[in-house]
């Protein structure tokens, strides 16, 4: 397959991954029908309209993720639908109503619209590693997580990880609906997405990364992937006829202390709190993702491009 003449729908098009996806789709000759939450909020998608090819082949639509039928007319005529939009709420007083139900509802709404459109050949859903490895299984340095792993809803509930539960629940609902209705579905599971920002606002992962730079975030380990690799994986998941099932997208697994060392190597003046060494983290299989044709960017490139982008957009200032 090639992009020339193909029409693609991208939901949540002004987001971090989606913006790069729109950029690459336009570059490959696709016509893109992009959905945003509010067409009146032009600042959030002005960067999309400025992309090369946008004037002739980018069409913006307003759509509500949880409104029945709101995507029917948008996906009609599309060959592929990329569902990247997600209600990313990490803190909530009512997780069922504010996170889990909207996540499931949005996934089903998209798939229901796709089931009505005879033009749609494949649906690509952006999920997360959160729907893969959050369970009771031991995850030490000798463990390799792959696509056979699934997060456990009860484990998510027990630990009050509502985002993880929402991703897991949405995945399960999407696969059940796709199998019952004959939809060609592929689901991508990126880890912690980093790399340059196209959009003018901070998204969840870039905000977390900014907290790392400020010394206010201390996860035990990280499973990083470059945003450009994630966007490319979406396109390859459509253009490769043999693509099927789930794909984990992680370029590098690294501990917090190892990350500090790498950031100090790149930016010696970066004032990060000193921390002790930690044991190695679990590894993530790249085999299936690489079978799509993905060659993951070196972590140093992603880190540098991320920091430079945050500085360029005035989200972060490096003390000299």
C-alpha positions in Angstrom: 0.0 0.0 0.0 1.0 3.6 -0.5 -0.5 6.8 0.8 -1.4 8.4 -2.6 -5.1 8.6 -2.9 -5.8 7.0 0.5 -8.1 8.8 2.9 -7.3 8.4 6.6 -9.2 9.5 9.7 -7.2 10.5 12.8 -9.1 11.1 16.0 -7.7 13.5 18.6 -5.6 15.0 15.9 -4.1 17.9 17.9 -2.5 15.5 20.4 1.2 14.6 20.8 1.3 11.3 18.8 -1.5 12.3 16.5 0.1 15.5 15.4 3.2 13.6 14.2 0.9 11.0 12.6 -0.9 13.7 10.7 2.4 15.2 9.6 3.7 11.8 8.3 0.4 10.9 6.6 0.4 14.2 4.7 4.1 13.6 3.8 3.2 10.2 2.3 0.3 11.7 0.2 -2.7 10.7 2.3 -5.8 12.9 2.6 -6.5 13.3 6.3 -9.8 13.8 8.0 -8.8 14.9 11.5 -11.1 15.3 14.4 -10.6 17.8 17.3 -12.7 18.5 20.3 -13.6 22.1 19.5 -13.1 23.8 16.1 -13.4 27.1 17.9 -10.2 26.5 19.8 -8.0 27.3 16.8 -4.8 27.6 18.9 -4.7 23.9 19.6 -4.7 22.9 16.0 -3.0 25.8 14.2 0.2 23.7 13.9 -1.7 21.1 11.9 -2.9 23.6 9.4 0.7 24.8 8.9 1.9 21.3 7.9 3.1 20.7 4.4 0.2 19.4 2.4 -2.4 20.5 4.9 -3.9 23.2 2.7 -5.1 20.7 0.1 -5.3 17.4 2.0 -6.2 18.1 5.6 -9.8 18.4 6.6 -10.7 19.2 10.2 -13.9 18.1 12.0 -15.4 18.6 15.4 -16.4 15.3 17.1 -17.4 14.2 20.6 -15.7 10.9 21.7 -18.7 9.8 23.7 -21.6 10.9 21.5 -23.3 8.2 19.6 -22.8 8.5 15.8 -20.6 11.6 16.0 -18.0 9.9 13.8 -20.3 8.2 11.3 -20.0 10.8 8.5 -16.3 11.4 9.3 -15.1 7.9 8.8 -17.3 7.3 5.8 -15.0 7.3 2.8 -11.9 6.6 4.8 -9.7 3.6 4.1 -8.1 3.6 7.5 -9.1 5.0 10.9 -6.4 5.9 13.5 -8.0 6.2 16.9 -5.5 8.1 19.1 -7.9 10.1 21.2 -8.2 9.1 24.8 -9.5 10.8 28.0 -6.1 10.9 29.8 -7.1 11.7 33.4 -4.6 10.4 35.9 -6.2 11.8 39.0 -10.0 11.6 39.6 -12.6 11.5 42.3 -14.9 9.2 40.2 -12.7 6.9 38.1 -15.6 4.9 36.7 -17.5 7.9 35.4 -14.6 10.2 34.5 -12.0 7.8 33.1 -13.1 4.2 32.5 -16.6 4.6 31.0 -15.5 7.4 28.6 -12.5 5.4 27.5 -14.6 2.3 26.7 -17.4 4.4 25.2 -15.0 6.3 22.9 -13.4 3.1 21.6 -16.8 1.5 20.9 -18.2 4.7 19.3 -15.3 4.7 16.8 -15.7 1.0 16.0 -19.4 1.3 15.6 -19.0 4.1 13.1 -16.3 2.0 11.3 -18.6 -1.0 11.1 -21.1 1.1 9.1 -18.5 2.4 6.7 -17.7 -0.1 3.9 -14.7 1.9 2.9 -12.7 1.2 6.1 -10.2 -1.6 5.6 -8.4 -1.4 9.0 -8.7 0.4 12.3 -5.5 1.2 14.3 -6.1 2.0 18.0 -3.5 3.7 20.1 -3.4 2.0 23.5 -0.5 1.9 26.0 2.0 -0.4 27.7 -0.3 0.3 30.7 -2.6 -2.3 29.2 0.1 -4.9 28.9 2.4 -5.3 31.9 0.4 -4.1 35.0 -0.3 -7.4 36.8 1.0 -9.8 39.5 3.8 -11.2 37.4 7.3 -10.7 38.5 9.0 -8.1 36.4 12.7 -8.2 37.2 15.8 -7.8 35.0 15.6 -11.3 33.6 12.0 -10.8 32.4 11.0 -9.9 28.9 7.5 -8.5 28.4 5.9 -9.3 25.1 2.5 -9.1 23.3 1.2 -12.2 25.1 1.1 -10.2 28.4 -2.1 -8.5 29.6 -2.7 -6.1 32.5 -5.0 -7.4 35.2 -8.1 -5.3 35.9 -8.3 -6.5 39.5 -4.6 -5.6 40.1 -5.3 -2.1 38.6 -8.3 -1.6 40.9 -6.4 -2.8 44.0 -3.6 -0.3 43.3 -6.0 2.5 42.2 -4.4 2.8 38.8 -7.4 4.1 36.9 -5.6 5.1 33.7 -4.1 1.6 33.5 -7.6 0.1 34.1 -9.2 2.4 31.5 -6.7 1.4 28.9 -7.1 -2.3 29.7 -10.9 -2.0 29.7 -11.0 -0.1 26.4 -8.7 -2.7 24.8 -10.9 -5.6 25.9 -14.1 -3.9 24.7 -12.5 -3.0 21.4 -11.3 -6.5 20.7 -14.6 -8.0 21.6 -16.5 -5.6 19.3 -14.0 -6.1 16.5 -14.2 -9.8 16.6 -18.0 -9.9 16.8 -18.4 -7.4 13.9 -15.6 -8.5 11.6 -13.4 -5.4 11.9 -9.8 -5.6 11.0 -8.2 -4.2 14.2 -4.6 -3.6 15.2 -3.7 -2.2 18.6 -0.4 -0.4 19.4 1.0 -0.3 22.9 3.6 2.5 23.2 5.6 3.0 26.4 6.5 6.4 27.8 6.5 8.6 24.6 9.2 11.2 24.3 10.7 13.4 21.5 9.9 16.8 20.0 6.5 18.4 20.3 4.6 19.7 17.3 1.6 20.9 19.4 1.8 24.2 21.4 0.6 22.6 24.7 2.0 20.1 27.2 0.4 16.6 27.0 0.5 14.1 29.8 3.8 12.4 28.9 5.7 15.6 28.1 4.5 17.1 31.4 5.8 14.0 33.2 9.1 14.4 31.4 9.3 18.0 32.4 8.8 16.9 36.0 11.8 14.7 35.6 13.9 17.6 34.4 12.7 19.7 37.3 13.6 16.8 39.7 10.0 16.4 40.8 9.3 12.9 39.2 10.9 9.7 40.3 9.5 6.5 38.7 11.6 3.4 39.4 12.1 2.8 35.7 11.0 3.9 32.3 10.1 2.2 29.0 10.8 5.0 26.4 9.8 5.3 22.8 10.2 8.2 20.4 7.0 9.9 19.2 8.2 9.7 15.6 8.6 5.9 15.9 5.1 5.6 17.3 3.7 7.7 14.4 5.6 5.6 11.9 4.4 2.4 13.5 0.8 3.5 13.1 1.3 4.0 9.3 3.2 0.7 9.0 0.4 -1.1 10.9 -1.9 -0.1 8.1 0.4 -0.3 5.1 1.7 -3.8 6.0 -1.0 -6.2 4.9 0.2 -8.9 7.3 0.0 -6.6 10.4 -2.3 -8.2 13.0 -3.1 -8.2 16.7 -1.1 -6.2 19.3 2.3 -4.4 19.0 4.3 -3.2 21.9 6.4 0.0 21.1 9.3 0.4 23.4 12.8 1.4 22.2 14.7 1.5 25.6 14.0 0.2 29.1 16.0 2.2 31.7 16.1 2.8 35.4 15.7 6.3 37.0 19.4 6.4 38.0 20.5 5.4 34.4 18.3 8.1 33.0 19.9 10.7 35.3 23.3 9.6 34.0 22.3 10.0 30.4 20.7 13.4 30.9 23.8 14.6 32.7 26.0 13.4 29.8 23.8 15.4 27.4 23.4 18.4 29.7 26.2 18.6 32.3 24.6 21.8 33.8 21.3 20.1 34.4 20.6 20.3 38.1 19.1 16.9 39.0 19.0 15.5 42.5 21.6 12.8 43.2 20.2 9.3 43.7 21.6 5.9 44.3 22.0 3.1 41.8 19.0 0.9 41.2 18.6 -2.6 39.9 18.0 -3.1 36.2 14.4 -3.0 35.0 12.5 -5.5 33.0 13.0 -5.6 29.2 10.4 -5.4 26.5 10.5 -7.4 23.3 11.0 -5.5 20.1 10.7 -8.5 17.8 7.1 -8.0 16.7 7.4 -4.2 16.3 10.5 -4.6 14.3 8.7 -7.1 12.1 6.6 -4.1 10.9 9.8 -2.3 9.8 10.3 -0.1 12.8 13.9 0.7 13.7 13.8 2.4 17.1 15.7 5.7 17.5 18.6 5.8 19.9 17.5 7.0 23.3 20.1 9.9 23.3 18.5 11.3 20.2 15.0 11.2 21.7 16.1 12.7 25.0 18.0 15.6 23.3 15.2 16.4 20.9 12.7 16.3 23.8 14.7 18.7 25.9 15.5 21.0 23.0 11.8 21.1 22.0 10.7 21.9 25.6 13.2 24.7 25.7 12.2 26.1 22.3 8.6 26.2 23.4 9.6 27.9 26.7 8.4 25.1 28.9 11.9 24.5 30.3 15.0 26.7 30.8 18.4 25.2 31.2 20.5 26.9 33.9 24.0 27.8 32.7 
